[in-house]
Amino acid sequence: MRYLIADSGATKTDWLYVDGVDTLHIKTQGLHPSNIQQMSDSEDIRAQIGDLAPDAIHFFGAGCGSPVSDEIVRRFLQPIFPNAKIAIQSDLHGSGKAFFGNGSGIVAVLGTGAISAKFENGVIAKKSAALGFAIGDEGSAADLGRRILKIYFRKTADHQTLEFIGEKLNHADYSSMMNRIYRSGKPNRELASIAGEVLRKPLPPRLVQLIKEAFSDFADHQLSMLELNGDESIVFTGKVAEVHQNILIPLLNQKGFENVSIRYPVIAAWRDRVKDGSLGF
């Protein structure tokens, strides 16, 4: 049987095509149900993976996990893969199954968005309220981009930091930046892109502190919802977690979380499960 396994965020999707024991990893744009543009996005996906012929698709996506959002993704995928049986669940569920199988542990995602969940015996027992980029998503790339723009345009950082940000953003003026964010059909992606453009090492101390503040807020407002005792296995995934793990792990250790690791991308864990025959679908 041929499978397509997808781990999708707002910015990118990792696809693993499984044909027996052979696998093929393909990257495409993100497919968040709140941002899918049916015609243009469908053309892009068809061009990149439309020639594959899976019997089943297991789609794990950010923003999925409710009947409305899942149906949006299903209606998007079904015309591209008319013969495939499609199962849709949240990216959290996919990460938990990829990392823990039917075991227990904590998954935390720091990508374009941010969320965490407690897994018990292979199912989500409790998850945080991410609240999306406009309200929450503390520690995410979109959140970092928002924090950067605040200190840059309000000039609440030292001269060295403001110059560093300005150089990375090509000294964009206020009007052009506001147009970039607010006229975008996918503002969370734009904010995340800004974080990627600016947070290139070596960083000035103020931006290191900005990242620490964002990660601290994630721990205090999202991980705290899971009512942890500190000795659970916490697996972080997402590009932000990978790039800034030298800041993230020590900060969490200081907050009493000792068993913290980074695994990215999630699709690599799925590939390992294919190899050892423990997909569990």
N, C-alpha and C positions, 0 to 999 in steps of 0.2 A: 504494500500500500504506500502511496506517495503522499507526503505531508508538506504543508507550508506552516511553519511556526513563526509568528510575528511578535516582536517586542517593540511596541510603538509608543513614542512620546510626542510632544507637540512639534519638535523640530525634525526628528529623524525616526525611521523605522528600520530595524534589523530583521531581515527575513532569513530563515533557514529552511532550505528545500531539502527534504529527506526522501531519498529513493532507495529503500532497503537500508544498507549501512553507509551509503554514499551521501554526502551532504554538500550543499552549495550555499554560501553566505552572500547575501545581496543587501545593499543599503539603498533606501529610498527616502523621500521626504516623510515627515511626520504625518500621521492621520488621526488627529484629535477630533472627536465628533463635533465639537463646537466650532471648528475651523475648516472642516472639509468643504471644498468648493467643487461641486459635483463634476462639472464639465472639465475644467482645466486640470484638476488633480487626477481625474480618471484617465485623461490622456497621458499624463506623466507616468502613472503606475502601469498602464498598458504597455507603454514603450519600454519600461524597464523589466517587468516580470510577467507581462501578459502572455508570453509564449510558454510559460510553465503550465503543467497539467496536473495539479494536485487532486487527489481524491477527497482530501479533507484539509481544512484550514483551521488552525488554532490561533486566534488573534487575541493577544493580550495588550490592551491599550490604555494609555492615560485618558481619563475621562469616561472610560467604559465601566460597566458594572451596573447599569440601570436599564430598564426596558427601552426607554426613549433613545438613549445614547447608543445602545447596542444595535437598535434597529437602523439608526443612521449609518453605522459602519457596515451592517449587513447589506443594506440597499446599495451602498457604494461598491462593495466587493462582489456581490453576486453576479452582476452583468459581466464583470471581468473574468470571473471563474464560474460559469453557469453550471458546471457539472460537479462542483465541489460542495461537500457538506461543511458548513461554516459554524464554528463555535466561538463566541466572543465573551471575554472576561476582562477584568481590570488588569492593568500592568502590575499592580501589587500582587494579585493572585498568581500571575505568571512568574514573577520574581520569586515569590515564596515557594512555589512548586519546583522551580529550577534550582534553587539553593538548598531547600530543606526536604523536598519530596513529601513524604507523609510524616515528617518530623516536626519539630517545634523550633521557633526562633523569632527574631525581629528583623524585618526588612525595612530599610529606609531608602527612599529615592530622592536624590538631589540632581535633577536635570534641569530642563526648562522650567518645570514645576517641582514641587516638593511634597512628599507625603510619607507616612510610615504606618506599619501595621504589625500586630502580634499574631504569629501563627501558632496554632496548637493542633498537633496531629494532622497536619496538611491542609488545614482550613483557616481562614481569617477569623480570629476570635474577637479582635478589636482593632480599629484603625483611627488615625488622627483625622481632624477636620482641616483639610488643606486650605479650603476657601478660595482657591484660584489666585491668579497673579494680581488681581485688582485689590484683594483684601488680605490674603495670606501668602502661602507658598514661601514662607521664611527659609532662607538659605539656598533658594533656587537661583538659577541663572537670571531669570526674569527679575527676581527680588534684588539680586546684586546689581543688575543694570539700573533698576529704579534708584537704589541707594547712591550709585555713582553719579547719576544725573542730578540728584538733589544737591549733593555737596558741590558739584561743579558749577551749576547755574546759580546756586544761592551763595557760592563762594565761602563755604563754611569749613574749608580745609586750608592747610598751609600752602605757600606759593609753589613749593616743589611738587606737591601732589596735584595742584590745579594745572600746572604746566605739563605734568606727565599725562594727565587725562586729556588735555587739549591736544597734545601731539598725537595721541592714539586715535582721537576722533577727528583728526584733521581740522581742529579748531572750528568745528561746526557751530554756527550761531544758534541762538535760542529758537528763532522762527523755523529754521530748516529742521532742527531736531524735533520740535513739537509736531511738525508736519510728518516727519518720518514715523513718529510713534502713533499719533492719533488718527492719521489718515490711512494707516496700514490696516489691511484686512485681518492681520494676525499680529497685534501689538505685543503679545507675550513673546513671540519669536524675535521681534525687533529689540525688545529689552534684553533678551538673552544674548542676542548678537552683540549688543553694546558691551555686555560683561565680557564676552569673548575677545572683543577688540581691545579692551582696556587692560584686563587682568593678565598681562603677559609679564612673566618674571624676567629680571628682578623687579619687585614692587617697592614703592616707597612705604615707609612704616604706616602711614595713615590708611592706605588701602589694605594692608595686612590686617590692621585693626578693624576695618570695615567688614572684611570677610569673617573675622572672629565674631563680630557682633551679630552678623547674619546667622552663623552656625549656632551661636549661643541662643538666639531667638528660636531657632528650629528645635533645639533641645528643650527649651523652657516651655514652648507653646505647642509643640507637636509630640515629641517623644514623651513628654510629661503626661499626655492623655492616655498612654498605654499602661500607666501605673507599674513601672518597672522597679525591680529591686537592685539592679546594677550588675548582676552576674549573668544575665541572659546573653546569648550569642546574638550580636547585632551585625548584620551585613548591610553595608551601604553600597548602593550602585548609582549609576548616573555619571555623566561627564564632569559635573562640578565636584562630586565626591572624589573622583579619580584625580583630577588636576590639582586639587587643593587638599589632598589627604595629609600632607605634612602639617597642615593647620588643623584639620578636622579631628584627626585621631588624638593628638595631645589635648585638645580642648575637651573632648568627651571624656578622656581619662581623668582630667581634672574635675569633671562633674560627677565622677564616680562610676563611669561605664568602662570597665576594664577589657571586656571581650569584644573588641570592635575590629572589623576587617572591611576591606574594599574589594568588591568583585565587579568588574566591568569589562566588556558588555555582558548583559544577561544572556544573550544568545550563545555565548561561549559555554555557559553552564548547561544550556539545552543540548549543545553539541556533545558534551561529555555524557549526558544521559542517553543520547542516541547510541554512543559507542558502547556503553555498558548495558544497554537494553532496558533502561529503567524509566522510560518516558512516562508510563503510568496513565496514558489517555484511556 
